[in-house]
Amino acid sequence: MAARRTILLAMAAMAILSTASAAIYNVGEPGGAWDLSTNYGTWASSRNFQTNDQIVFKYSPQAHDVLEVSKADYDSCSTASPVTILNSGNDVVTLNATGTRYFICGFPGHCAGGMKVKIDVMPGSSSTSPAPASGPSATNAPPPTPVSTATNVEATGFGLAVLLAVVGLMA
């Protein structure tokens, strides 16, 4: 009876934790960072961003920043009306809703030089599988590997409550 209870508890815990994880991506890695030498279109298109995933912009704050902007400002590299200004050099952005988000570097000339990234966020649980690659550089693209896996605290708290309820019923 005790072995059966332990197996059931382990299975419930694994199911709860596996549905509550989100990927964390360092923007531009593994070959680059938030800099002028990274191709962000290729980088972003080789990832499958899901709600609750996080993207991390790592850079020197003396040389760069990150502005979240509208599509129009992204297309024109305008820094006039950013949605958000990030400038710590280690900025974490949680992708908490589906849709497209736009980020540029606000330093003069950097966005026009390619420091801009469009992130398409899809619904569903986090996945490490890549979006299908296309175009001539698809064969040279590195495999999309999230930096790490983080646990969604709210979902885990709810899961823990369910787990405790199950344990109580089994006692």
Accessible surface in RSA format (square Angstrom, percent):
REM  Atomic radii and reference values for relative SASA: ProtOr
REM  Chains: A
REM  Algorithm: Lee & Richards
REM  Probe-radius: 1.40
REM  Slices: 20
REM RES _ NUM      All-atoms   Total-Side   Main-Chain    Non-polar    All polar
REM                ABS   REL    ABS   REL    ABS   REL    ABS   REL    ABS   REL
RES MET A   1   157.41  81.5 110.98  73.4  46.43 110.5  99.18  84.3  58.23  77.1
RES ALA A   2    76.18  70.0  68.61 105.9   7.57  17.2  70.88  99.8   5.30  14.0
RES ALA A   3    70.60  64.9  60.41  93.2  10.19  23.2  67.91  95.6   2.70   7.1
RES ARG A   4   157.06  65.9 152.62  77.8   4.44  10.6  52.22  71.4 104.84  63.5
RES ARG A   5    75.57  31.7  75.29  38.4   0.28   0.7  13.02  17.8  62.55  37.9
RES THR A   6    87.53  62.3  86.63  87.8   0.90   2.1  62.33  83.7  25.21  38.1
RES ILE A   7   104.40  59.4 101.98  76.0   2.43   5.8 104.38  75.2   0.02   0.1
RES LEU A   8    73.03  40.7  69.74  49.9   3.28   8.2  69.78  49.0   3.25   8.7
RES LEU A   9    44.22  24.6  42.88  30.7   1.33   3.4  43.48  30.5   0.74   2.0
RES ALA A  10    51.14  47.0  42.04  64.9   9.10  20.7  50.34  70.9   0.80   2.1
RES MET A  11   109.52  56.7 104.60  69.2   4.92  11.7  88.94  75.6  20.58  27.3
RES ALA A  12    28.59  26.3  19.78  30.5   8.81  20.0  27.90  39.3   0.69   1.8
RES ALA A  13    32.02  29.4  30.22  46.6   1.80   4.1  32.02  45.1   0.00   0.0
RES MET A  14   128.49  66.5 123.02  81.4   5.48  13.0  87.14  74.1  41.35  54.8
RES ALA A  15    58.18  53.5  48.55  74.9   9.63  21.9  56.77  79.9   1.41   3.7
RES ILE A  16    33.32  19.0  29.80  22.2   3.53   8.5  33.01  23.8   0.31   0.8
RES LEU A  17    89.40  49.8  84.55  60.5   4.85  12.2  84.74  59.5   4.65  12.5
RES SER A  18    78.45  66.3  52.64  70.3  25.81  59.5  48.68 103.7  29.77  41.7
RES THR A  19   104.66  74.4  81.55  82.7  23.12  55.1  67.83  91.1  36.84  55.7
RES ALA A  20     4.42   4.1   0.61   0.9   3.81   8.7   4.42   6.2   0.00   0.0
RES SER A  21    35.64  30.1  25.60  34.2  10.04  23.1   7.82  16.7  27.81  39.0
RES ALA A  22     7.52   6.9   7.25  11.2   0.27   0.6   7.52  10.6   0.00   0.0
RES ALA A  23     2.95   2.7   1.90   2.9   1.05   2.4   2.77   3.9   0.18   0.5
RES ILE A  24    30.82  17.5  30.82  23.0   0.00   0.0  30.82  22.2   0.00   0.0
RES TYR A  25     5.48   2.6   4.88   2.8   0.59   1.5   3.33   2.5   2.15   2.7
RES ASN A  26    12.82   8.8  10.45  10.1   2.37   5.7   1.72   4.1  11.10  10.7
RES VAL A  27     2.05   1.3   0.00   0.0   2.05   4.9   0.00   0.0   2.05   5.5
RES GLY A  28     3.87   4.8   0.00   N/A   3.87   4.8   0.00   0.0   3.87   8.7
RES GLU A  29    61.74  35.4  59.93  45.3   1.81   4.3  14.46  28.0  47.29  38.6
RES PRO A  30    95.80  69.8  65.18  59.4  30.62 111.3  68.74  56.8  27.06 168.2
RES GLY A  31    79.23  97.7   0.00   N/A  79.23  97.7  42.62 117.0  36.61  82.0
RES GLY A  32    18.62  23.0   0.00   N/A  18.62  23.0  13.10  35.9   5.52  12.4
RES ALA A  33    34.22  31.5  33.86  52.3   0.36   0.8  34.18  48.1   0.04   0.1
RES TRP A  34     2.11   0.8   0.00   0.0   2.11   4.9   0.00   0.0   2.11   3.4
RES ASP A  35    36.88  25.8  36.73  36.6   0.15   0.3  22.57  53.1  14.31  14.3
RES LEU A  36    91.90  51.2  69.02  49.4  22.88  57.5  69.92  49.1  21.99  59.2
RES SER A  37   103.43  87.4  64.49  86.1  38.94  89.7  54.95 117.0  48.48  67.9
RES THR A  38    23.87  17.0   9.81   9.9  14.06  33.5  14.83  19.9   9.05  13.7
RES ASN A  39    99.59  68.7  83.46  80.7  16.13  38.8  36.10  86.9  63.49  61.4
RES TYR A  40     3.68   1.7   0.94   0.5   2.74   7.1   0.94   0.7   2.74   3.4
RES GLY A  41    53.25  65.7   0.00   N/A  53.25  65.7  42.78 117.4  10.47  23.5
RES THR A  42    39.69  28.2  34.74  35.2   4.94  11.8  26.43  35.5  13.26  20.0
RES TRP A  43    14.20   5.7   9.18   4.4   5.01  11.8  13.52   7.2   0.68   1.1
RES ALA A  44    11.60  10.7   7.18  11.1   4.42  10.0   7.37  10.4   4.22  11.2
RES SER A  45    65.70  55.5  52.19  69.6  13.52  31.1  49.06 104.5  16.64  23.3
RES SER A  46     6.46   5.5   6.37   8.5   0.09   0.2   5.49  11.7   0.97   1.4
RES ARG A  47    10.84   4.6   3.75   1.9   7.10  16.9   0.50   0.7  10.34   6.3
RES ASN A  48    36.31  25.0  33.00  31.9   3.30   8.0   3.72   9.0  32.58  31.5
RES PHE A  49     3.74   1.9   3.17   2.0   0.58   1.5   3.17   1.9   0.58   1.7
RES GLN A  50    11.15   6.2  11.15   8.1   0.00   0.0   0.00   0.0  11.15   8.5
RES THR A  51    30.01  21.3  26.52  26.9   3.49   8.3  14.52  19.5  15.49  23.4
RES ASN A  52    65.91  45.4  61.64  59.6   4.27  10.3   7.97  19.2  57.94  56.0
RES ASP A  53     0.00   0.0   0.00   0.0   0.00   0.0   0.00   0.0   0.00   0.0
RES GLN A  54    46.51  26.0  46.51  34.0   0.00   0.0   3.66   7.8  42.85  32.5
RES ILE A  55     0.00   0.0   0.00   0.0   0.00   0.0   0.00   0.0   0.00   0.0
RES VAL A  56    10.34   6.8  10.17   9.2   0.17   0.4  10.17   8.8   0.17   0.5
RES PHE A  57     0.00   0.0   0.00   0.0   0.00   0.0   0.00   0.0   0.00   0.0
RES LYS A  58    90.05  43.9  88.49  54.3   1.56   3.7  44.17  39.8  45.88  48.9
RES TYR A  59    25.51  11.9   0.15   0.1  25.36  66.0  14.80  11.1  10.70  13.2
RES SER A  60    54.11  45.7  43.50  58.0  10.61  24.4  38.99  83.0  15.12  21.2
RES PRO A  61    56.55  41.2  42.70  38.9  13.85  50.4  43.02  35.5  13.53  84.1
RES GLN A  62   150.55  84.2 122.62  89.6  27.94  66.5  69.58 148.1  80.98  61.4
RES ALA A  63    41.40  38.1  35.18  54.3   6.22  14.1  40.74  57.4   0.66   1.7
RES HIS A  64    19.89  10.9  19.71  13.7   0.18   0.5   6.84   7.0  13.05  15.2
RES ASP A  65    22.17  15.5  22.17  22.1   0.00   0.0   2.53   6.0  19.64  19.6
RES VAL A  66     0.00   0.0   0.00   0.0   0.00   0.0   0.00   0.0   0.00   0.0
RES LEU A  67     8.25   4.6   8.25   5.9   0.00   0.0   8.25   5.8   0.00   0.0
RES GLU A  68    19.80  11.4  19.80  15.0   0.00   0.0   1.46   2.8  18.34  15.0
RES VAL A  69     4.77   3.1   0.09   0.1   4.68  11.3   0.09   0.1   4.68  12.7
RES SER A  70    51.87  43.8  43.33  57.8   8.54  19.7  47.04 100.2   4.83   6.8
RES LYS A  71   116.19  56.7 111.59  68.5   4.61  11.0  84.81  76.3  31.38  33.4
RES ALA A  72    69.99  64.3  58.74  90.6  11.25  25.6  64.74  91.2   5.25  13.9
RES ASP A  73    20.36  14.3  20.36  20.3   0.00   0.0   0.00   0.0  20.36  20.3
RES TYR A  74    28.95  13.5  28.95  16.5   0.00   0.0  12.88   9.7  16.07  19.8
RES ASP A  75    81.40  57.0  55.48  55.2  25.92  61.3  28.16  66.3  53.24  53.1
RES SER A  76    78.47  66.3  46.28  61.8  32.19  74.2  50.93 108.4  27.55  38.6
RES CYS A  77    34.62  26.2  18.42  20.5  16.20  38.1  11.31  28.6  23.32  25.1
RES SER A  78    32.07  27.1  24.58  32.8   7.49  17.3  21.58  46.0  10.49  14.7
RES THR A  79    64.23  45.7  49.40  50.1  14.83  35.4  16.68  22.4  47.56  71.9
RES ALA A  80    92.97  85.5  52.93  81.7  40.04  91.1  64.53  90.9  28.44  75.3
RES SER A  81    76.37  64.5  62.08  82.9  14.29  32.9  47.11 100.3  29.26  41.0
RES PRO A  82    38.89  28.3  17.51  16.0  21.38  77.7  17.51  14.5  21.38 132.9
RES VAL A  83   105.64  69.5  71.91  65.1  33.72  81.3  78.99  68.6  26.65  72.3
RES THR A  84    53.51  38.1  48.07  48.7   5.44  13.0  36.90  49.6  16.61  25.1
RES ILE A  85   102.96  58.6  78.48  58.5  24.48  59.0  78.48  56.5  24.48  66.4
RES LEU A  86    37.13  20.7  34.85  24.9   2.27   5.7  37.13  26.1   0.00   0.0
RES ASN A  87    96.68  66.7  85.69  82.8  10.98  26.4  12.88  31.0  83.80  81.0
RES SER A  88    74.33  62.8  44.99  60.0  29.34  67.6  52.23 111.2  22.10  31.0
RES GLY A  89     9.68  11.9   0.00   N/A   9.68  11.9   3.18   8.7   6.49  14.5
RES ASN A  90    88.66  61.1  77.58  75.0  11.08  26.7  25.40  61.1  63.27  61.2
RES ASP A  91    10.29   7.2   5.92   5.9   4.37  10.3   5.08  12.0   5.21   5.2
RES VAL A  92    81.29  53.5  52.14  47.2  29.15  70.2  52.14  45.3  29.15  79.1
RES VAL A  93    13.57   8.9  10.51   9.5   3.06   7.4  13.57  11.8   0.00   0.0
RES THR A  94    54.10  38.5  45.41  46.0   8.69  20.7  30.93  41.5  23.17  35.0
RES LEU A  95     0.00   0.0   0.00   0.0   0.00   0.0   0.00   0.0   0.00   0.0
RES ASN A  96   108.26  74.7  84.18  81.4  24.08  58.0  19.26  46.3  89.00  86.0
RES ALA A  97    58.77  54.0  52.73  81.4   6.05  13.8  57.00  80.3   1.77   4.7
RES THR A  98    74.52  53.0  52.59  53.3  21.93  52.3  18.98  25.5  55.54  84.0
RES GLY A  99    38.10  47.0   0.00   N/A  38.10  47.0  36.68 100.7   1.42   3.2
RES THR A 100    56.46  40.2  30.34  30.8  26.12  62.2   8.99  12.1  47.47  71.8
RES ARG A 101    52.00  21.8  49.78  25.4   2.22   5.3  24.58  33.6  27.43  16.6
RES TYR A 102    27.36  12.8  27.00  15.4   0.35   0.9  14.41  10.8  12.94  16.0
RES PHE A 103     0.16   0.1   0.16   0.1   0.00   0.0   0.16   0.1   0.00   0.0
RES ILE A 104     0.00   0.0   0.00   0.0   0.00   0.0   0.00   0.0   0.00   0.0
RES CYS A 105     0.81   0.6   0.00   0.0   0.81   1.9   0.00   0.0   0.81   0.9
RES GLY A 106    19.54  24.1   0.00   N/A  19.54  24.1   2.01   5.5  17.52  39.2
RES PHE A 107    63.84  31.9  59.63  36.9   4.21  11.0  60.94  36.9   2.90   8.3
RES PRO A 108   126.89  92.5 101.30  92.3  25.59  93.0 112.56  92.9  14.33  89.0
RES GLY A 109    55.79  68.8   0.00   N/A  55.79  68.8  33.57  92.1  22.22  49.8
RES HIS A 110    32.45  17.7  32.39  22.5   0.06   0.1  12.08  12.5  20.36  23.7
RES CYS A 111     7.04   5.3   4.95   5.5   2.10   4.9   4.95  12.5   2.10   2.3
RES ALA A 112    89.64  82.4  51.28  79.1  38.36  87.3  57.95  81.6  31.69  83.9
RES GLY A 113    48.17  59.4   0.00   N/A  48.17  59.4  27.92  76.6  20.25  45.4
RES GLY A 114    34.62  42.7   0.00   N/A  34.62  42.7  30.08  82.5   4.54  10.2
RES MET A 115     0.08   0.0   0.08   0.1   0.00   0.0   0.08   0.1   0.00   0.0
RES LYS A 116    53.07  25.9  48.53  29.8   4.54  10.8  30.52  27.5  22.55  24.0
RES VAL A 117     1.26   0.8   0.08   0.1   1.18   2.8   1.26   1.1   0.00   0.0
RES LYS A 118    94.30  46.0  87.04  53.4   7.27  17.3  32.94  29.7  61.36  65.4
RES ILE A 119     0.02   0.0   0.00   0.0   0.02   0.1   0.02   0.0   0.00   0.0
RES ASP A 120    65.71  46.0  59.93  59.6   5.78  13.7  24.38  57.4  41.34  41.2
RES VAL A 121     3.38   2.2   0.00   0.0   3.38   8.1   0.00   0.0   3.38   9.2
RES MET A 122   101.10  52.4 101.10  66.9   0.00   0.0  88.67  75.4  12.43  16.5
RES PRO A 123    95.18  69.4  83.31  75.9  11.87  43.1  83.57  69.0  11.61  72.1
RES GLY A 124    47.00  58.0   0.00   N/A  47.00  58.0  37.58 103.1   9.42  21.1
RES SER A 125    81.41  68.8  58.33  77.9  23.08  53.2  36.50  77.7  44.91  62.9
RES SER A 126    29.84  25.2   7.05   9.4  22.80  52.5   3.93   8.4  25.91  36.3
RES SER A 127    34.58  29.2  27.57  36.8   7.01  16.1  24.70  52.6   9.87  13.8
RES THR A 128    83.76  59.6  72.78  73.8  10.97  26.1  40.49  54.4  43.27  65.4
RES SER A 129    60.26  50.9  54.34  72.5   5.91  13.6  43.45  92.5  16.81  23.5
RES PRO A 130    72.79  53.1  56.60  51.6  16.19  58.8  56.63  46.8  16.16 100.5
RES ALA A 131    32.08  29.5  26.68  41.2   5.40  12.3  30.28  42.6   1.80   4.8
RES PRO A 132   128.95  94.0 102.88  93.8  26.08  94.8 114.56  94.6  14.40  89.5
RES ALA A 133    57.19  52.6  26.33  40.6  30.87  70.2  28.42  40.0  28.77  76.2
RES SER A 134   100.50  84.9  74.34  99.2  26.16  60.3  44.70  95.2  55.80  78.2
RES GLY A 135    50.39  62.1   0.00   N/A  50.39  62.1  29.50  81.0  20.89  46.8
RES PRO A 136   137.99 100.6 107.94  98.4  30.04 109.2 121.48 100.3  16.50 102.6
RES SER A 137    53.06  44.8  50.39  67.3   2.67   6.1  37.85  80.6  15.21  21.3
RES ALA A 138    26.49  24.4  13.10  20.2  13.39  30.5  16.44  23.1  10.05  26.6
RES THR A 139   128.46  91.4  92.65  93.9  35.81  85.3  87.01 116.9  41.46  62.7
RES ASN A 140   125.34  86.4  96.27  93.0  29.07  70.0  30.60  73.7  94.73  91.6
RES ALA A 141    28.77  26.5   6.86  10.6  21.92  49.9   9.28  13.1  19.50  51.6
RES PRO A 142    56.67  41.3  48.69  44.4   7.99  29.0  54.81  45.3   1.86  11.6
RES PRO A 143   104.24  76.0  95.37  86.9   8.87  32.2 101.59  83.9   2.65  16.5
RES PRO A 144    19.73  14.4  13.88  12.7   5.85  21.3  13.88  11.5   5.85  36.4
RES THR A 145    96.90  68.9  81.90  83.0  15.00  35.8  63.71  85.6  33.19  50.2
RES PRO A 146    16.46  12.0   8.18   7.5   8.28  30.1   8.18   6.8   8.28  51.5
RES VAL A 147    75.02  49.4  43.42  39.3  31.60  76.1  50.56  43.9  24.46  66.3
RES SER A 148    53.75  45.4  42.86  57.2  10.89  25.1  43.80  93.3   9.95  13.9
RES THR A 149    95.00  67.6  65.30  66.2  29.69  70.8  38.15  51.2  56.85  85.9
RES ALA A 150    34.54  31.8  27.60  42.6   6.94  15.8  34.44  48.5   0.11   0.3
RES THR A 151    72.81  51.8  53.49  54.2  19.33  46.1  22.69  30.5  50.13  75.8
RES ASN A 152    48.04  33.1  38.12  36.8   9.92  23.9  15.14  36.4  32.90  31.8
RES VAL A 153   122.77  80.8 116.92 105.8   5.85  14.1 118.04 102.6   4.73  12.8
RES GLU A 154   151.28  86.9 137.65 104.1  13.63  32.4  57.97 112.1  93.31  76.2
RES ALA A 155    40.76  37.5  29.70  45.8  11.06  25.2  37.46  52.7   3.30   8.7
RES THR A 156    36.64  26.1  36.53  37.0   0.11   0.3  36.53  49.1   0.11   0.2
RES GLY A 157    39.60  48.8   0.00   N/A  39.60  48.8  32.04  87.9   7.56  16.9
RES PHE A 158   146.77  73.4 138.58  85.8   8.19  21.3 144.27  87.5   2.50   7.1
RES GLY A 159     3.89   4.8   0.00   N/A   3.89   4.8   3.89  10.7   0.00   0.0
RES LEU A 160    96.31  53.6  93.44  66.8   2.87   7.2  95.65  67.2   0.66   1.8
RES ALA A 161    58.46  53.7  47.05  72.6  11.40  25.9  52.49  73.9   5.97  15.8
RES VAL A 162    64.36  42.4  61.58  55.7   2.78   6.7  64.33  55.9   0.03   0.1
RES LEU A 163    28.39  15.8  28.14  20.1   0.24   0.6  28.39  19.9   0.00   0.0
RES LEU A 164   111.92  62.3 103.98  74.4   7.94  20.0 104.34  73.3   7.58  20.4
RES ALA A 165    59.46  54.7  45.65  70.5  13.81  31.4  57.30  80.7   2.16   5.7
RES VAL A 166    52.31  34.4  52.24  47.3   0.07   0.2  52.31  45.5   0.00   0.0
RES VAL A 167    46.17  30.4  46.09  41.7   0.08   0.2  46.09  40.0   0.08   0.2
RES GLY A 168    49.51  61.0   0.00   N/A  49.51  61.0  32.99  90.5  16.51  37.0
RES LEU A 169   155.18  86.4 125.00  89.4  30.18  75.9 128.31  90.1  26.88  72.3
RES MET A 170    41.51  21.5  26.82  17.8  14.68  35.0  33.11  28.2   8.40  11.1
RES ALA A 171   101.54  93.4  44.25  68.3  57.29 130.3  69.01  97.2  32.53  86.2
END  Absolute sums over single chains surface
CHAIN  1 A     9396.8       7197.2       2199.6       6162.7       3234.0
END  Absolute sums over all chains
TOTAL          9396.8       7197.2       2199.6       6162.7       3234.0
